[in-house]
């Protein structure tokens, strides 16, 4: 399976690498960015429909915030991704 087209420049991946994210979070990178769940990545869908600017670095590929973070500073599109991607 091919990697996500945004993998090399993905703010989520960079954030996880810089902050030595826990193994379970890095599993998301394996499953979504390098694996068979790439097409269900909320981050990629938001980037495609809107722009990279609306996708926060602390949003995991499943649309939830990284553990220890929250949605307070997320764009409205990111906070409401279920509605805007429907």
C-alpha positions, -999 to +999 in steps of 0.1 A: +000+000+000+013+035-008+018+062+018-003+092+022+006+120-002+009+144+028+030+121+050+063+139+046+048+173+054+021+163+078+019+185+109+004+156+129+033+133+121+059+160+128+042+169+161+042+132+172+079+129+163+089+161+180+069+152+212+078+116+213+042+105+212+032+073+229+033+041+209-005+039+206-006+073+189+022+063+165+001+033+156-023+057+140+005+068+117+011+032+107-026+024+102-037+056+085-006+073+069+011+041+058-016+016+059-050+005+046-070+032+065-055+060+045-088+067+026-107+071+059-083+097+073-103+127+085-072+149+083-067+140+046-104+145+039-104+180+055-072+189+036-087+178+003-121+196+008-108+228+024-071+233+029-042+222+052-048+254+071-081+241+087-065+209+100-049+212+134-016+194+141-032+179+172-060+162+153-054+124+149-064+107+117-096+095+133-107+131+140-101+130+177-076+153+196-043+138+206-044+127+243-037+156+265-049+182+240-084+196+232-103+212+204-104+247+217-081+263+191-093+241+162-110+256+131-148+253+129-144+229+100-122+207+122-144+209+152-174+200+131-158+176+107-187+151+108-211+178+096-189+194+070-177+161+055-212+146+053 
